[in-house]
Amino acid sequence: MRAQLRYFFTSRAFREYWSATRTKRLVAIADNGPEAAFFRLAEEVYREPIS
């Protein structure tokens, strides 16, 4: 999953989308549901330096 997210985040459009929808993600999901776990993982990958 991390590798696929890293690939997605190489796209400028996807990175912009992820950044633009951050607030809505935080409001729309339960803190401990499966979506929250996925979003936490994706956010970790998003914050990694792009190589």
Contacts in CASP RR format, 6 or more apart in sequence:
PFRMAT RR
TARGET T0000
AUTHOR 0000-0000-0000
METHOD contacts of the structure
MODEL  1
MRAQLRYFFTSRAFREYWSATRTKRLVAIADNGPEAAFFRLAEEVYREPI
S
1 41 0 8 1.000
2 41 0 8 1.000
2 45 0 8 1.000
5 41 0 8 1.000
5 42 0 8 1.000
5 45 0 8 1.000
5 46 0 8 1.000
6 45 0 8 1.000
6 48 0 8 1.000
8 14 0 8 1.000
9 15 0 8 1.000
9 18 0 8 1.000
9 45 0 8 1.000
9 46 0 8 1.000
9 48 0 8 1.000
9 50 0 8 1.000
10 50 0 8 1.000
15 46 0 8 1.000
18 42 0 8 1.000
18 46 0 8 1.000
25 39 0 8 1.000
29 35 0 8 1.000
29 36 0 8 1.000
29 39 0 8 1.000
30 36 0 8 1.000
END
